């Protein structure tokens, strides 16, 4: 059985990646449609050996598809996702528009797959924030083994998380430093080339940024509302690939050896952890990979049961497009679409 799939925002980086991953994982697609804004109508995108021409979001008949992968930004999703869901298909939305809606499940397939059935309420499933996804893929198996009490996390997020404009700015500023152009910040608040910026999204009243707030509330919704999360989100001059330094405090016994054994068996996780020069993973090495890679697992001697670790993941893949496609696979595996249509 094949599914009729529409990708909204098909000309963007994540939309194109969704197309690529659908084909890579051999998702059962019978028909696929590239949907975009009116200005992109007719623009060609690839799906396997096929070339698709984008059709207009405003006029597309969504009742003829089963699954919609939405990657057109929060404003578009707010305007369209409920309308699309009422037409019949399940919308898997990559924006932050629906993440905290109590009637919309927020899903990482390796972490909370049973929440998939809650999509019947609005026919919408939310894809979590990229930094939350890679953190929780790592935390989930550890939390199951020895309940997590507190997490202190610092993220090192690539410019791809800010879209094409962010990637262009890093490229342009890098050239400008060597005398070829203007290095004035446009997308970011300060120069990103050869620099780091401890600021992602808007500041909130408590001093945390909205990106940091997302990690807190999404962890509570997806994994456990009792876990204390203290995040610091930092933009770094890396094109693709987010990294995180995570300190974890547990309620019951946990040490580096047990954590390493658990993570080696965990779905969606790969451990590369040699205590030698180069025996760890960096973001440039995870580009194009599905897994979240974990390195530098070690005990935290300042608390009774604590460990620290480093993880890196391709934010365009597991942090966005891949997780959305894996949600579609979960819909298929659990028979959710057939149940909704029944």
Secondary structure, DSSP 8 states (H G I E B T S, - for coil): --EEEEEETTTSHHHHHHHHHHHHTT--EEEEEEEE-GGGTT-EEEETTEEEE-EETTT--GGG-SEEEE-S-HHHHHHHHHHHHHTT-EEEE-SSTTTT-TTSEEE-HHHHGGGGGGGGTTSEEEE--HHHHHHHHHHHHHHHHS-EEEEEEEEEE-GGGGHHHHHHHHHHHHHHHTTSS----SSSSS--TT-EES--S-B-TTS-BHHHHHHHHHHHHHT-TT-EEEEEEEEES-SS-EEEEEEEEESS---HHHHHHHHHHSTTEEE---SSTT-S--HHHHTT-SSEEEEEEEE-TTSSSEEEEEEEE-TTIIIIIHHHHHHHHHHHHHTHHHHHH-
